[in-house]
């Protein structure tokens, strides 16, 4: 069973947090609230998140400063960030947002369907990466246990797992093609990198497995 992903919602206004939860509750993932940048950073110390929805305008530490701290930490630097703001987005803000290595920028009031669809893709990517890590750990355990003739069994298992990952990635790729435009470049690039990694893994598996 796939483990639920954690999604961090950061906004200083209660009504905005409620709106985010209402939009995302159908995804059936763990929604974690933070009412300030400082509180968000505390959550990130001990919890792994699939994506962060981050309000730009907050008292004290604003969204850009919070994002800068997140990206400076080794543990959290690769967590996707979607900025949310009710203000008109000028060129300076866009530059600050992407300089913070955010992957997207949405204006409030947001379209719940658009927000949910974007978050869903990041959740699926996160869960696919977790699946690949678990398969790697399982392979390490198998390598420590297998000796002699069962090595062929190990190759069969690895080939089966590789096919499962390829199938999951293909489904995710189809979802992105159906729902996203070419302008979602950071998302497209992330899937392409994952696609190349899976392709390299499959090549290695085919070599180990040999002819059918």
C-alpha positions in Angstrom: 0.0 0.0 0.0 1.4 3.4 -1.0 2.1 5.6 2.0 0.4 9.0 2.1 2.5 12.0 1.2 2.8 15.1 3.4 1.8 18.4 2.0 2.8 21.6 3.8 0.3 24.5 3.7 1.8 27.8 4.8 -0.4 30.9 5.2 -0.9 33.4 8.1 -4.7 33.6 7.5 -7.0 30.9 8.8 -9.5 31.3 6.0 -6.8 30.7 3.4 -5.7 27.5 5.1 -9.3 26.3 5.2 -9.6 27.0 1.5 -6.4 25.1 0.7 -7.6 22.1 2.8 -11.0 22.2 1.0 -9.3 22.1 -2.4 -6.9 19.3 -1.5 -8.8 17.0 0.8 -10.0 14.8 -2.1 -6.3 13.8 -2.7 -6.4 11.9 0.6 -2.9 12.9 1.7 -1.6 14.3 5.0 -2.2 18.1 5.0 0.0 19.9 7.5 -0.7 23.5 8.5 1.8 26.3 9.3 0.7 29.9 10.0 4.2 31.5 9.6 7.5 30.9 7.8 9.1 30.1 11.2 6.5 27.4 11.9 7.0 26.0 8.4 10.7 25.6 8.9 10.1 23.8 12.2 7.8 21.3 10.5 10.5 20.7 7.8 13.1 19.7 10.5 11.5 16.3 11.1 9.0 15.6 8.3 9.4 14.7 4.7 7.1 16.7 2.4 6.1 16.1 -1.2 5.3 19.7 -1.9 5.0 23.1 -0.1 2.2 25.6 -0.8 3.7 28.9 0.4 1.9 32.3 0.8 4.1 35.1 -0.3 2.8 38.0 1.9 3.1 37.1 5.6 4.2 39.2 8.6 7.7 38.6 9.8 9.4 36.1 7.5 7.7 36.4 4.1 7.3 33.6 1.6 10.5 34.5 -0.4 12.6 34.5 2.7 11.1 31.2 3.9 11.8 29.6 0.5 15.4 30.8 0.7 15.9 29.1 4.0 14.2 25.9 2.7 16.5 25.8 -0.3 19.6 26.4 1.8 19.0 23.2 3.8 20.4 20.0 2.3 17.5 17.9 3.5 14.8 20.2 2.0 16.5 21.9 -1.0 14.7 19.7 -3.5 11.2 20.0 -2.1 9.0 21.6 -4.7 7.5 25.0 -3.7 4.3 26.6 -5.2 4.0 30.3 -4.3 0.5 31.6 -3.6 -0.2 35.4 -3.6 -3.2 37.7 -3.8 -1.2 40.6 -5.2 -0.6 41.5 -8.8 2.6 39.7 -9.8 5.2 42.1 -11.2 8.5 41.3 -12.8 10.4 41.8 -9.6 8.2 39.4 -7.7 8.5 36.8 -10.4 12.2 37.1 -10.4 12.3 36.7 -6.6 10.1 33.7 -6.8 12.1 31.8 -9.3 15.4 33.0 -7.8 14.1 31.1 -4.7 13.8 28.0 -7.0 10.1 27.8 -6.7 8.4 25.6 -9.3 5.2 27.5 -9.8 3.3 30.7 -8.9 -0.5 30.9 -8.4 -2.7 33.9 -7.8 -5.4 33.9 -5.1 -8.3 33.3 -5.4 -7.0 30.2 -7.1 -8.8 27.7 -9.2 -9.2 24.6 -6.9 -9.0 22.2 -9.8 -5.8 23.7 -11.2 -4.2 23.7 -7.7 -5.3 20.2 -7.0 -4.0 18.9 -10.3 -0.6 20.5 -9.9 -0.2 19.2 -6.3 -1.3 15.7 -7.4 1.6 15.5 -9.9 4.2 16.4 -7.3 2.6 13.8 -4.9 2.9 11.1 -7.5 6.5 12.0 -8.3 7.3 11.9 -4.6 5.6 8.5 -4.1 7.4 7.1 -7.2 10.8 8.2 -5.8 9.9 6.6 -2.5 9.0 3.4 -4.3 12.3 3.4 -6.1 14.2 3.9 -2.8 12.3 1.1 -1.2 13.1 -1.2 -4.2 16.8 -0.3 -3.9 16.8 -1.2 -0.2 15.0 -4.4 -0.9 17.6 -5.2 -3.6 20.4 -4.6 -1.1 18.7 -7.0 1.3 18.4 -9.6 -1.5 22.0 -9.2 -2.5 23.0 -9.8 1.1 20.9 -13.0 1.3 21.3 -14.6 -2.2 24.1 -17.0 -2.9 24.9 -19.3 -5.9 22.0 -20.4 -8.1 19.4 -18.1 -6.6 21.1 -15.2 -8.3 18.9 -16.0 -11.3 15.9 -15.6 -9.0 17.2 -12.2 -8.0 17.5 -11.1 -11.6 13.9 -12.1 -12.2 12.7 -10.1 -9.2 14.7 -7.1 -10.3 13.3 -7.3 -13.8 9.7 -7.5 -12.4 10.3 -4.4 -10.2 11.8 -2.5 -13.1 8.7 -3.2 -15.2 6.5 -1.9 -12.4 8.4 1.3 -12.1 8.3 1.8 -15.9 4.5 1.3 -15.9 4.0 3.8 -13.1 6.2 6.4 -14.8 4.4 5.9 -18.1 1.0 6.6 -16.4 2.4 9.7 -14.7 3.8 10.9 -18.1 0.4 10.5 -19.7 -1.2 12.4 -16.9 1.2 15.3 -17.4 0.7 15.4 -21.2 -3.1 15.4 -20.7 -3.3 18.2 -18.1 -0.2 20.4 -18.4 1.2 22.8 -21.0 4.8 23.1 -22.3 5.1 26.2 -20.1 5.2 24.0 -17.0 8.9 23.6 -17.8 10.3 22.7 -14.3 7.7 20.0 -13.9 8.4 18.6 -17.4 12.2 18.7 -16.8 11.8 16.8 -13.5 9.9 14.0 -15.2 12.4 13.8 -18.0 15.3 13.4 -15.5 13.3 10.7 -13.7 12.6 9.1 -17.1 16.3 9.0 -17.9 17.2 7.5 -14.6 14.5 4.7 -15.0 15.8 4.1 -18.5 19.4 3.6 -17.2 18.1 1.3 -14.5 16.2 -0.8 -17.1 19.2 -1.1 -19.3 21.2 -2.4 -16.3 18.4 -4.9 -15.4 18.3 -6.2 -18.9 22.0 -6.8 -18.9 21.8 -8.7 -15.6 18.7 -10.6 -16.6 20.0 -11.7 -20.0 17.9 -13.1 -22.8 14.4 -14.4 -22.0 
